Amino acid sequence: MSDADIIDDAHHAASPMARGIRIVLSVTAGALLLALMALTVTDVVGRYLLNAPVKGAAEVSELLLVSIVYLGLPAVCLDGGHVTVDLVTKSLPRWSERPRLFLTGLVSSGVLGVIAWQLYVYGLQVGGYNLVTNSLRLPVAPVVWFCAVCAGISALVTLALAFTALFKRPS
């Protein structure tokens, strides 16, 4: 059984709720991406054809882009869609797959947990001195906290999938 088979089995065992969450995350990220695209097109047309760029377009683009990336992270974790390289692992014995997937899931979950924690701390810091964007004066802390929550959810999903890979019965 390969990594992909174990991950696929874990996802097939996933509840319809998990599939629904993936769909909601993907649709929301897609809507934000469309908004980013519309803003960019409007800004470029306004800047070069009408000599009237959209005020604060760069700021809103930055906030939208970081939101899209972090919103997509739990969906990628739910799909097991991370990039993997199996140069060494494909030659390992078959019995080592489950413990290896468990260990890499634990490490990945830990890293995502640290990222979530540090984003939360950073959000408290910038919220404490009311950091806002330059021209539109939009508060930055809520976006940072949103990213922290998404990273935390990703850590939990990755941890759950690690345990699923370890304890799933062979088919």
MODA-V183978 format. One record per residue. N is the residue number from 1. RES is the residue in one small letter. D_LAST is the distance of its C-alpha to the last C-alpha in whole Angstrom. Layout:
N:RES:D_LAST ; N:RES:D_LAST
This chain:
1:m:9 ; 2:s:12 ; 3:d:14 ; 4:a:14 ; 5:d:10 ; 6:i:10 ; 7:i:13 ; 8:d:12 ; 9:d:9 ; 10:a:12 ; 11:h:14 ; 12:h:13 ; 13:a:12 ; 14:a:16 ; 15:s:19 ; 16:p:21 ; 17:m:23 ; 18:a:22 ; 19:r:22 ; 20:g:26 ; 21:i:26 ; 22:r:25 ; 23:i:28 ; 24:v:30 ; 25:l:30 ; 26:s:30 ; 27:v:33 ; 28:t:35 ; 29:a:35 ; 30:g:36 ; 31:a:39 ; 32:l:40 ; 33:l:39 ; 34:l:42 ; 35:a:44 ; 36:l:44 ; 37:m:45 ; 38:a:47 ; 39:l:49 ; 40:t:49 ; 41:v:51 ; 42:t:53 ; 43:d:54 ; 44:v:55 ; 45:v:56 ; 46:g:59 ; 47:r:59 ; 48:y:60 ; 49:l:62 ; 50:l:63 ; 51:n:64 ; 52:a:62 ; 53:p:59 ; 54:v:57 ; 55:k:58 ; 56:g:55 ; 57:a:52 ; 58:a:51 ; 59:e:51 ; 60:v:49 ; 61:s:47 ; 62:e:46 ; 63:l:45 ; 64:l:43 ; 65:l:41 ; 66:v:40 ; 67:s:39 ; 68:i:37 ; 69:v:35 ; 70:y:34 ; 71:l:33 ; 72:g:31 ; 73:l:29 ; 74:p:27 ; 75:a:26 ; 76:v:25 ; 77:c:23 ; 78:l:21 ; 79:d:20 ; 80:g:19 ; 81:g:22 ; 82:h:24 ; 83:v:25 ; 84:t:23 ; 85:v:25 ; 86:d:22 ; 87:l:25 ; 88:v:25 ; 89:t:21 ; 90:k:20 ; 91:s:22 ; 92:l:20 ; 93:p:18 ; 94:r:14 ; 95:w:14 ; 96:s:16 ; 97:e:14 ; 98:r:13 ; 99:p:17 ; 100:r:18 ; 101:l:17 ; 102:f:18 ; 103:l:21 ; 104:t:22 ; 105:g:21 ; 106:l:23 ; 107:v:26 ; 108:s:26 ; 109:s:26 ; 110:g:29 ; 111:v:31 ; 112:l:30 ; 113:g:31 ; 114:v:35 ; 115:i:35 ; 116:a:35 ; 117:w:37 ; 118:q:40 ; 119:l:40 ; 120:y:41 ; 121:v:43 ; 122:y:45 ; 123:g:45 ; 124:l:47 ; 125:q:49 ; 126:v:50 ; 127:g:50 ; 128:g:53 ; 129:y:55 ; 130:n:54 ; 131:l:53 ; 132:v:54 ; 133:t:53 ; 134:n:57 ; 135:s:58 ; 136:l:56 ; 137:r:56 ; 138:l:52 ; 139:p:51 ; 140:v:48 ; 141:a:47 ; 142:p:45 ; 143:v:43 ; 144:v:42 ; 145:w:41 ; 146:f:39 ; 147:c:37 ; 148:a:37 ; 149:v:35 ; 150:c:33 ; 151:a:32 ; 152:g:31 ; 153:i:29 ; 154:s:27 ; 155:a:27 ; 156:l:25 ; 157:v:23 ; 158:t:22 ; 159:l:22 ; 160:a:19 ; 161:l:17 ; 162:a:17 ; 163:f:17 ; 164:t:14 ; 165:a:12 ; 166:l:13 ; 167:f:12 ; 168:k:9 ; 169:r:6 ; 170:p:4 ; 171:s:0
